[in-house]
Amino acid sequence: MELFRRCLTDCNEAIKYDQHCLRAYLRKGYALNALNKHKDALAAWNTGASITYPEMDVQLHLAIKTAVAAAQQQPQAPPVQHQPSALPPQPIKSLDGSQPDARADGSDRAEAAATGVVSSLGYIESLTLSQPPNSQQPVPTAKSNNNHNNNSKPATATTATKAGPASAVPESLMSSKGSNTLTSHKSDDDFRLIAAGGPAKSTGSAADVAAASAAVAARGLVQHGVGQVGVDEKIALGYLQVNTGNYKEGIALFDQLLKQHPRVVAAYLGRGTAYALLGSLEKAVANFTLALEIDKTCVDAWKRRGQSRAALGDDAEALVDLTQAAEIDTDDYEVFHQRGLVYYKVRNYRRAMSDFKKSVGLAPANKMSWNHLGLCLTALGRASQALKAHLKATKLDPDFKEAWANLGQAHKELGQTERAEHFLTKALRIDPSYIHAYHFRGGARFAAGDHRGALNDWEAALQIAPNQECLQMRGIVRHGLGMHRVAVKDYTIILASLPTHVAWYNKEVALYSHHHLDVPINTFNIDRVSAVLKCRFS
């Protein structure tokens, strides 16, 4: 109906009532884009992309990421679409960010997608599929063919998360390989590709897809292939479906394959990955467990089950799985990075630091591990060493906004507020809607005594998206500036959803101060606040 302004109003109302409503952010971006407010549309999509939680609609989240990628790659935002599935396909970039050579029919891309699968969901960031054997034909017994010592691993990552110290579901949930990595365990660079933004949609015909699958099977490029062209071709076809976002179709193909070949590891890995990307993490864990019952040396199965368990909050079991993967393959930097993320999540910063050091030792160009190494060092009180780690991450990727923000935060920890403000401003130049940079810069300015500047930053952050910490700090700085009434409003908003939040104390002190403004300064004493309030606070 093209009632874009009405749509925008409704989306804002939906977000007001549910700040995690992904569909509202997606459609808000479409409406703003249709109104030629492309920067605002990108900001809305970026906010939606930063929201993750266990029960979220993964398809909507991927649609938002795709919209962000499309908007960043084009002068104008993508055309208005009313269904997430209608979003344009995303170009695939090589590991250095350049466009790979591709035949006009796109078969190079299709073949690369059929070699293996790697996609992202929470901790499920770098999954690479395997395949199953045949119960009727003499397929090799289901041991997976890992060849760990000969595998070539991507040396860099291209995406960062939205959280943590400079992330909230942050980077911690992001893979060091980036958001969607299509990798072959061969050294041929033609088959090591990385997808920008979200899963690319397959635009080839059924014949093209079948041809691509047959090609990679015939050339022996299928990850965890069993060596029989007919079986490997089916595995490649399943990989291709999962890798292009057709998760249910991929599951159906692997289901069929397992009926004929119930002991093929690759099918369980592929099906488990598809379930993980659909948000069915329990089913994913079950499939990876079945793969391990067949082949206990399959690093991919240990690693993915560990990632899935971490996403489910089973941190102790996730650490067991990732440790087993690390013992089998001591040269897989991704395993150490993922285990480091779990250690960081449970605040075991020393062990997390050790894993991130191993990760960067194996893959010096892994910006994500460098950034997390810096976070661990800051958490351990070694901010001066953290500066070097964050600087290394920014050299690897000058547009790595999380690393710039964390670099600024490390300077703040050292009391170098001017330097902190400089680097946080740099992060905001990269992404003017980066809420964490506003929050951190507000903290740096507040620490330096620039309360007005801090207030401006926290207000800017709140205009982008609701944020409890920014709201609390805005209330505190307003309180300190003598703006008691509006400070009380901020505290009241927090208490409406969190009645036991410490903001109740700030609110009572603000009210007490406001009610005693006429008391001579030489007789006013905040310590005389009521005994009831003191008892409740204690």
N, C-alpha and C positions, 0 to 999 in steps of 0.2 A: 504493500500500500504506500510505501515511501513516506510514512509519517515519522521521519527521523527524529524530529525534536520530541515528539511524544515518546518514541522509543527510548531516547536518551533520559527523559524524565523518569520513565518506569524503571530503567536500569539503575539509576541513582537511588531510587526508592528501594529497590531490591537489595542493593549493596548496603544501604543504611540498616536494613533489618538483618542481613546476613553478609558479613564482610568476606566470607569464603565462597560466595556464589559465583563459580567460574563462568556459568552461562551469561550472567549479567555483565561481567567484564568483557567477554567475547563480543556480545551484541552491542555493548556500549562503544567498543572500538569500531565496529562496522558503522554505527550511526554517525560517530564523529568523522570517520573517513568519508562518508557520503556527504557530510556538511563541509568537506574540504578542510577539516581541522586535523591534518595528518599527524602533527606532533602530539596532539592530545589523544588521538587514537592509539598511537604507539605507546604513550604513557599508560593508558588503560590496559592495553595488552600486556605490557611489562609488569604491571601490578598483578594481573591475573596469573602470569607465568611464575611470579615469585611465591604464589600460594601453593603449598603442598600439605597434604595430610593423608593418613592411611585410607580413608574411605572415599577419597575424591574420585571423580569421573575422569579416568585416564584419557579417554578419547577427547573430552573437552580440553584437558590440559595440553594434549598434543596439538589440538587445533589452534589454541592460543599461541603456542610456541611457533607453529608454522606461520601464523599471521605476523608475529614479531619478525621472524626471519625475512618474510616477503617484504614487509614494510621497510626494513633496514637495507635491503638490497636494491630497492627501486626508489626513484625520485619521489614518487607518490605512493601512498599506501595501496594495498591490493584492492581490487574492486569489491564492492559490497556483495557479500554472500549470505544467504539465509540458512545454509546448512554447513556444518564444519567440514563435511566430506567434499564440498565444492571448492575448497581452498586450492590455489594453484600448486603444482608440484615444485619442490625445492631443488635447486641445482646442487650437484654433488661436487665437493671440492677435494683436492688432494691434501695431504697432510701439511704441506707448506702454505695452504690457502689458495693456491692457484687452481685454475680450471683444468681438469685432465682432458687429454684428447679423447674424443668420442666419435664413433661412427654416426652418420646421419640418422640411422635407425635406432640409435640408443642402445645397441646390443652390448657394447662394452660395459655400460652401466648395469645392464641387466645381468650380465655374466658375473660382474663383481658382487652384485647383491646375492647371487646364488651360491657363492663360495662359502659364506658363513654369515651369521647374524650377530649384530651387536646393537643393542638399543638401551634406552634409559628409563628407569622409573624408580625414584627414590635412590636406594642403594643399588638398584638393578641398573647399573650404568654401562657395563662393558661386557655384555653377554655374547658369546660366540657359539654357534650351534654345532652339534654333532649329528650322527644318524644311526639307524637300527638295522640289524641283520634279518635274514629270512629263515623262517622255520622249515620251509619246504625245500628251498634250494640250498646248496652248500655254501652259504655265506660265511665268511670268517667269524669265529665266535666273537661275541660282542665287545671285545676289548677295544677301547678307543685308541686311535693312533695319534698320540699327542706330539711325539718328536720334540720335546720341550727344548732341548739344547740347540735345535736347528731352527726354531721358529724365529722369524723376524718380527719384532713388536714395534708398533708406532712409537715414535719418540716424542710426540708432542700432543697437546690437547688444545681444543679451540673454544671450549665453553666454560662458564663459571656459574656457580649457583647464586642464589639470591640471599643467602643468609649467613649465619655464623657470626663471629665477631664482625665480619663484614659479610654476613650471611645469616639467615634465620632458619631455613631448612637448607641452608646454605650449601655452599660448596661442599660441605661435609657430605651432602647426599649426592654430589656429582662425581662422576668417574674421572680419573686423570686422563682418560682417553678422549674425553669430550662427550657430547650428548648422544650422537649416533654414529658409531664407527663401524664401517663394514670392512673387516679385515680377512685376509687370507693368510694361512700359515706358510705361504710360499714367499720367496723373496721378490717375486715379480711385482714391481711397483704398479703395474697396470691393474692389479687386483688389491691394492691397498688404498681404499678411498674413505673419505669422511663426509657424512651428510651434514649440510648446514641447517640448523634449526630443528627439523622434525623428519619423520620418515618420509622418504620420497614416494610419491604415488606412481605406480607402474602405468605407463601410458602405451606400452606395446600390446600387440594382439596376443591371443592365446598361443598362436603359432610361434611368435617371437619369444614368448616366455619359455615355451617348451624347447625351442632351439637354444636359448641361453643356458638352460639347465643341462641339456645334452652336451653342450660344448664344454662346460666346466667339469662335468662327470667324465667325459672322454679324455680330458687333459689331466685328470687326477688331482683337481684343485679343490675338491669338496672336503671341508674340515671334518675330521673323524669319519671319513668315507671308509667303506668296507672293501673296496677294490673291485666290486662288480658294477659294471657300467649301468646296468638297468636299475639296480638298487640306489646307486649313488645319484642317478638322475632324479629319482623320486625325492631323495633327501634334498638335493639342490633346489628342486621345485618348492619344497616346503620352506627352505631357507628364504627363497625369494618372496614367498607370500608373507612371511613374518617380517622380513626386512622392509617391505613396502607398506607395512601397517595393516595388512590383511590377516590379522591374528586368528580369527575364527576359521578362515579358510586354511591357514597353515595348520591349525590344530586338527582339522578334518583330514588333511593329507597325512599327517603323522599318525593319526588314529588308524587310517587304512593301512599304512605301512607296517604298523605294529601288529596288525592282525596276521600279516604274512610273515613278519620277521620280529617276533616278540623279544628278541635279545639284542637289538641294535641300540647301542648307547646314544647315538646321534638323535634318534627319534624322541627319546625321553628328554634329552637336553633341549631340542627344538621346541617340543610341546611345552616343557616347563618354562622356557623363556617367553613363549606366547602367553601363557597363563599369567606370568609375572607382569607382563606389560599390560594385561587387561585388569590388573589389580587383584587377581585371584592368587595371592601369595601362598596360601596353604596348599593349593593344587600344584603350584610351582615347586614347593619344597618336596611334595610327594613324588613328583616326576624326577627331580634330581636325586632323590633317595633311591629310586628304582635304578637309575643309571649307575649309582655307586654299588648297588647290590651285584651288578654285572661286572663292573670294573672299578675296583677300589683305588686305582692309580689315576683315575681321570681328574686332572686338575680343574678342568672347566666345571665339572659337577660339584666338586668341593667348594670352588670359588662362588659359583652362582647360588648354591644352597646357603652359603654363608651370607651373601648379599641379601638374599630373600629373607633369611631369619633376622638379619639386622633391621630390615625394613619393617618386619613384624614386631620389633622390640625385643626379640630373643637374643640379647647381646652376648650372653655367656656362650650359647650354642653357636652363634655366628663366629665368635672368636675361635672356638674349637675347629670349626670347618675351615676357616681361613688359615689357621695355623697348620692344619693338615696339608692344605694346598701349598703353603710355603715350604713345608718339609719335602714335598715331592718335587717341586720345581723352585729351586733357590734363585733362579734368574728371572722370574716373572715379577717385574716391578709393580704391575697392577695389583697383585695379591698383597704386597706390602702396603701399597697405598690404601686399599680397601680395609685392611686390618687396622691401619693407622687411624682411619676414619672412625672405626668402632671404638678404639681406645680413646680417641679424642672425645667421642660422644659420652663415654662413661667417665670422663675427666681423669683418665690415667695418662697424663700428659707426657710422662717420661717414656713410657712404652710407645706411645703414639709418635713421639719425636724420633725414637730409634727406628721405627718402621719407615717414617718419611725420609730419614737419612738414607736408609737402604734403597728406597724407591728412587731418589735423585741420584744415588750412586750408580744404579743400573740404567736410569734414563735421565741424564742431566738436563734434557730439554723439557722435562715434565713440569710445567708451570704450576699445576695444581698442588703437587707434592711440595714444591718450594714454598708456596703460599701457606699451606698447612703446617709446614715446618716452622715458619715464622710465628704462626698462631700459638703453637706449642711453646716455643721459646718465650713469647710474651707472657703466657700463662704461668710459666715457671719463674718469672721475674728476671728473665735475661733479654730484656727489650733491645739492648744494644746489639746483640747477636741476631735478633729477629729482623732488624733493619736490613742486614745483608741478604737474608733469605727473601724478604719481600722485594727488595731491589732486583734480585736475580729474576724473580717472577715477572716484574715489570719490563725487564730487558728482553725476556723471551716473548712477551706480548705487551707492547706499549698501551694497548687498549684494555688491559686487564683491570677493570675498575675496582674489583674486590681487593686486589693486591695493593693498589694505590691507597684505598681506604684503610686497610690494615697497616700499611706503612705509616700513615698519618696517626693511627691509634697508638702505634709503638712509640712514635715521637712524643705523643701526649703522655704516655706512661713515664717517659724520661723527663717530663716537665718542659719539653721544648714545644710550647704551644704554637709559636709562629710557624715552625716547620710543619707541625701537625696540620694547621689550617691550610698551609700551602698545598700539601699532598691531598688533603680531603677536597679542596677546591678543584684539584686536577681530576679527581674521580668524578666530580659533578660536571666538569666540562665534557667528559666522555659520555655520561648519562645524566642529563639534568633532572631526571625523575628518580634518581637513585636515593631512596629514602634513608638507607643506612648512613650514607655519607653526610646527609643533613643532620642526622641524629648525632653522629660522632663529632662533626664540626661544631655543633651546638655545645657539646660537652667540652670541647677544647676551648671555645670562647668563654664558656661559663667559668672554667678553671682559671682563665686568664683575667677574669673580672669584667669581661665584656658582656654584661647581662642583656643589653639590648640586642647585640649581635646574635647571642645565643637564642633569644626569643624569636628573632626573625627566622633562624634556621629551623627551630622546632615547629613554628607555624607553617613554614614551607613544606616540611615533612608531612604535617597533618593535612595539608591541602591535597597531597598526592594520595594518601591512604590513611585510614585510621591506624593508630599505633599507640599502644598503652604506655610504653616508656616515654615516648615523645609527649604524650598528653600529661603524664605525671611531671615531667621536667618543665613543661610550659607552665603548669600550675605552680611549681616551686619558684621559677624565676619571676612569674607575675607576683607571687607572694612577696618575694624579696624586693621587688620594685614598688611595693605598696599598693598593688592592684588586687586588693583582698577579695572583692566581690567576684571578679572573673576567675580568680584562682580557685575560689570555692566551687564555681561551676565546673571547672576541670576535674577537681577531686570528686565531685558528685557524679560525674559521668562514669568515672572509673568504678566507684562504689556501687553503681547501679548493676553492674555485671559481676563485680568481685567485692562483696560486702565486707570481707575480712582483710582487704588490702590495706597496707600501711598508709594509704592516702587518707584514711579516716582520721589519723593523728594530725596530718598536715592540715586537713580541713578544720579540725577543732582549734588548732593553734591560730589559723588564719581568722576564724570567727572571733576567737578571744582577743586577738590583736585589734581587729576592726572595732570591736565593742569598747575598747579602751583607748581609742585614739585621742580622746580629750583628757586623758590622765597625764599629769606633768611627767616629763621624761625622767626626772630625778626620783620619781616614786614608782614608776612602772617596772615590774619585774616579771618576765615571762615564766620564771620558776614558780610563781604563785598560781599557775594554772590549777584548776580544780583537782582535788585528790582523786575524784572518780576517774578523771581522764588519765591521771598518772597510773592508777591501779590497772586500768584497762591496757595501757601501753606496756606495763611491765609484765 
